[in-house]
Amino acid sequence: MQTHQLADLLESLAQACRAAPDVEISAVFSQLGIEIPRRTRSGRPKSTRLPEAPLPGLDVEDLRKMSREDLVACLRSPRHFRTKGDLVALGRSCEIAVNEKMKREEIVERIARQFHDLPQGRQILGSFPAG
């Protein structure tokens, strides 16, 4: 089949679809006896596990008290955060905007900025006299 033949066939199919009532296409196929195989995801299944306690042996306040270097080292540590999902869970529990599509290092930096850099900046700005 050539491209123009395919275009003509698709145009006639589009006209037939517009002439028919607007219904779910899967219903039309089932009425015609055509079974459409369901697509299955390939690759490893996505983990939906959110740890109940993302900080075994640590508390959020412990993280806030750490120096920035120690905090980043802790967030990178597989001892405390084995998966990126653990970091995402921590971020979400602290109301930090993170998601699974972000790179692990980006999540670490965002959490470190929220815990260390922003409070320190507020403290510095608060030391200036108003006016």
C-alpha positions as CSV (number, residue, x, y, z in Angstrom):
1,M,0.0,0.0,0.0
2,Q,1.2,3.5,-0.8
3,T,0.8,6.6,1.3
4,H,-1.9,8.1,-0.9
5,Q,-3.9,4.9,-0.7
6,L,-3.6,4.8,3.1
7,A,-4.7,8.5,3.2
8,D,-7.8,7.7,1.1
9,L,-8.6,4.8,3.3
10,L,-8.2,6.8,6.5
11,E,-10.4,9.6,5.0
12,S,-13.2,7.2,4.2
13,L,-12.9,5.7,7.7
14,A,-13.1,9.2,9.3
15,Q,-16.2,10.0,7.3
16,A,-17.8,6.7,8.4
17,C,-17.0,7.5,12.0
18,R,-18.4,11.0,11.8
19,A,-21.7,9.6,10.3
20,A,-22.1,7.0,13.1
21,P,-23.3,8.0,16.6
22,D,-20.6,9.3,19.0
23,V,-20.0,6.3,21.3
24,E,-17.0,4.6,23.0
25,I,-15.0,2.9,20.3
26,S,-14.4,-0.2,22.4
27,A,-18.2,-0.7,22.5
28,V,-18.3,-0.7,18.7
29,F,-15.5,-3.2,18.4
30,S,-17.2,-5.5,20.9
31,Q,-20.5,-5.3,18.9
32,L,-18.6,-6.3,15.8
33,G,-16.9,-9.2,17.7
34,I,-13.5,-7.7,17.4
35,E,-11.4,-8.1,20.5
36,I,-8.7,-5.6,21.1
37,P,-5.8,-6.9,23.2
38,R,-5.0,-4.8,26.2
39,R,-1.6,-3.2,26.2
40,T,0.6,-4.4,29.0
41,R,3.4,-2.3,30.5
42,S,6.8,-3.5,29.7
43,G,9.8,-3.2,32.0
44,R,9.8,-3.4,35.8
45,P,6.6,-2.5,37.6
46,K,6.5,0.9,39.2
47,S,6.9,0.8,43.0
48,T,3.9,2.3,44.8
49,R,5.4,1.7,48.2
50,L,5.7,4.7,50.3
51,P,7.5,4.0,53.5
52,E,5.6,4.5,56.7
53,A,8.7,5.8,58.4
54,P,11.0,7.2,55.8
55,L,13.6,8.0,58.5
56,P,14.5,4.9,60.3
57,G,16.4,6.1,63.4
58,L,16.1,9.7,62.4
59,D,13.5,12.4,63.0
60,V,12.7,15.4,60.7
61,E,14.0,17.7,63.5
62,D,17.3,15.8,63.4
63,L,17.6,16.6,59.7
64,R,16.8,20.3,60.3
65,K,19.6,20.5,62.9
66,M,22.2,19.0,60.7
67,S,24.7,21.1,58.7
68,R,24.0,21.3,55.0
69,E,26.9,18.9,54.2
70,D,25.7,16.3,56.8
71,L,22.2,16.7,55.6
72,V,23.1,16.1,51.9
73,A,25.3,13.1,52.9
74,C,22.4,11.7,55.0
75,L,19.9,12.1,52.1
76,R,22.4,10.4,49.7
77,S,23.0,7.6,52.1
78,P,21.4,4.3,51.1
79,R,21.3,3.4,54.8
80,H,18.5,5.9,55.4
81,F,17.1,6.4,51.9
82,R,17.5,3.2,49.8
83,T,15.3,4.3,47.0
84,K,14.2,7.5,45.3
85,G,10.7,6.7,46.5
86,D,12.0,7.1,50.1
87,L,13.2,10.6,49.3
88,V,10.0,11.5,47.6
89,A,8.0,10.3,50.6
90,L,10.2,12.5,52.9
91,G,9.7,15.5,50.6
92,R,5.9,15.0,50.5
93,S,5.7,14.5,54.2
94,C,7.4,17.8,54.7
95,E,5.2,19.5,52.0
96,I,8.1,20.0,49.6
97,A,7.2,19.9,45.9
98,V,8.9,16.7,44.7
99,N,7.8,13.9,42.3
100,E,9.0,10.6,40.9
101,K,10.0,12.1,37.6
102,M,12.7,14.2,39.3
103,K,16.3,12.9,39.4
104,R,17.5,11.7,42.8
105,E,20.1,14.4,43.1
106,E,17.5,17.1,42.3
107,I,15.3,15.8,45.1
108,V,18.2,15.8,47.5
109,E,19.1,19.4,46.6
110,R,15.5,20.6,46.9
111,I,15.1,19.0,50.4
112,A,18.4,20.4,51.5
113,R,17.4,23.8,50.3
114,Q,14.1,23.7,52.2
115,F,15.7,22.4,55.4
116,H,18.9,24.5,55.4
117,D,19.2,27.3,52.9
118,L,15.7,28.9,53.1
119,P,15.5,29.0,57.0
120,Q,19.0,30.5,57.1
121,G,18.1,33.1,54.5
122,R,15.0,34.1,56.5
123,Q,17.1,34.4,59.6
124,I,19.6,36.7,57.8
125,L,16.8,38.8,56.4
126,G,15.1,39.0,59.8
127,S,18.3,40.5,61.3
128,F,18.0,43.7,59.2
129,P,16.1,46.6,60.7
130,A,12.7,47.2,59.2
131,G,12.2,50.3,57.3
